[in-house]
């Protein structure tokens, strides 16, 4: 068994995309830059991290020089192994990399993404037009622990959950 990915293994390996894979990229379901990321992950699975075989790759989001991978870990994958994989990806892609477990909970995503800064809480704000916005609260003393600028992190969480997210330092 291999790591589950949205594209065909042969297409990722060869760099030549079949019609199905090309249409996933054309429709924006998979970004062009994800092909390279998936290729690196498959190489790592073959060489160093056999545990990746039970994991699922969902999506990667680029926000400036921060790359966020959404995955579902297999039973043998540990946080430590993901950290090592993130470091390898950082060296190869020359950008900061964070690996997040895919979740529907904005709080869980925020806790993973903002670490080592602690999340005090998540507030739901109902806007006058009926839309919803989430405000993630972080302690002022931990602002310097954020892995990137608050605006970058807001935009990343907004993309991941397709709903507006703000970070408030208090």
C-alpha positions in Angstrom: 0.0 0.0 0.0 1.1 3.5 -0.7 0.3 7.0 0.7 -3.0 8.1 -0.7 -2.7 11.1 -3.0 -5.2 13.0 -5.2 -3.1 12.4 -8.4 -2.0 9.2 -10.1 1.4 7.9 -8.9 2.7 7.5 -12.5 1.8 11.1 -13.4 3.5 12.4 -10.3 6.6 10.3 -10.8 7.0 11.1 -14.6 5.9 14.7 -14.3 3.6 14.1 -17.3 0.0 14.4 -16.3 -2.9 12.3 -17.8 -6.2 14.0 -18.6 -7.7 13.3 -15.2 -4.7 14.7 -13.3 -4.4 17.7 -15.6 -8.1 18.5 -15.2 -7.7 18.4 -11.3 -5.0 21.0 -11.7 -7.0 23.1 -14.3 -10.0 23.1 -12.0 -7.9 24.3 -9.1 -8.7 21.2 -7.0 -5.0 20.5 -7.0 -2.4 23.3 -7.3 0.5 23.1 -9.8 3.1 23.3 -6.9 1.5 20.3 -5.2 2.9 17.9 -7.8 6.5 18.6 -6.6 5.4 18.3 -2.9 3.7 15.0 -3.5 6.7 13.7 -5.5 9.0 14.5 -2.5 6.6 12.8 -0.1 6.5 9.7 -2.3 10.4 9.7 -2.4 10.5 10.0 1.4 8.0 7.1 1.7 10.3 4.9 -0.4 13.5 5.8 1.2 13.2 6.9 4.9 9.6 7.0 6.1 7.8 3.7 5.3 5.2 4.7 7.8 3.8 7.2 5.3 2.1 4.3 3.4 -1.0 4.5 5.6 -1.2 8.3 5.5 -3.5 10.4 3.3 -2.3 13.6 1.6 -5.2 16.0 1.3 -3.9 19.4 0.2 -1.1 21.9 0.5 -1.6 25.7 0.9 1.1 28.2 0.1 0.9 31.6 2.0 3.9 33.7 1.1 6.9 31.6 2.3 4.8 29.3 4.5 3.6 25.9 3.2 0.9 24.1 5.0 0.2 20.4 4.4 -3.1 18.9 5.3 -2.8 15.2 6.0 -4.4 12.3 7.8 -1.7 10.3 9.6 -1.5 6.5 9.4 -1.4 4.5 12.6 2.4 4.4 12.7 3.0 8.1 11.9 4.0 10.2 14.9 4.3 14.0 15.3 8.1 13.6 15.5 8.2 11.9 12.1 6.0 14.7 10.6 8.4 17.3 12.0 11.4 15.5 10.4 9.4 15.4 7.1 8.6 19.1 7.4 12.3 19.9 7.9 13.2 17.9 4.8 10.5 19.6 2.7 11.8 23.0 4.1 15.3 22.3 2.8 14.1 21.0 -0.6 11.4 23.7 -1.2 13.2 26.6 0.5 10.2 27.7 2.6 8.7 27.1 6.0 6.6 24.0 6.2 3.9 23.1 8.8 2.1 19.7 8.7 -1.5 19.7 10.1 -3.8 16.8 10.7 -6.9 17.5 8.6 -9.8 18.4 10.9 -13.1 20.2 10.6 -12.5 22.0 13.8 -11.1 25.5 13.4 -9.8 25.3 17.0 -7.8 22.1 16.3 -6.3 23.5 13.1 -5.4 26.8 14.9 -3.8 24.9 17.8 -1.6 22.9 15.3 -0.8 25.9 13.1 0.0 28.5 15.8 2.0 26.2 18.0 4.2 26.8 20.0 1.9 29.8 20.8 -1.1 28.6 22.8 -4.7 29.3 21.6 -6.8 30.8 24.4 -10.0 30.2 22.6 -12.0 30.6 19.4 -15.0 32.9 19.2 -17.7 32.8 16.6 -18.7 36.2 15.4 -22.0 36.5 13.5 -21.8 39.4 11.0 -24.8 41.6 10.2 -25.1 40.0 6.8 -25.6 36.6 8.3 -22.1 35.3 7.6 -19.8 33.9 10.2 -16.3 34.9 11.2 -14.0 33.1 13.7 -11.7 35.0 16.0 -8.8 33.0 17.5 -7.4 34.5 20.7 -3.7 34.3 21.5 -2.0 35.8 24.6 0.0 38.9 24.0 3.0 37.3 25.8 3.0 34.5 23.3 2.7 36.7 20.2 6.5 36.2 19.5 6.0 32.4 19.4 3.7 32.5 16.4 5.4 30.7 13.5 4.6 33.5 11.0 3.0 36.9 10.8 -0.6 36.9 12.2 -2.0 38.0 8.8 -0.3 35.1 7.0 -1.7 32.6 9.6 -5.2 34.2 9.3 -5.1 33.8 5.5 -3.9 30.2 5.8 -6.7 29.3 8.2 -9.2 31.1 6.0 -8.1 29.1 3.0 -8.1 25.8 4.9 -11.6 26.2 6.3 -13.1 28.4 3.5 -14.4 30.8 6.1 -13.0 34.1 7.4 -10.6 33.7 10.4 -9.0 36.5 12.4 -6.3 36.2 15.0 -6.6 38.6 18.0 -3.7 39.1 20.4 -4.9 40.1 23.8 
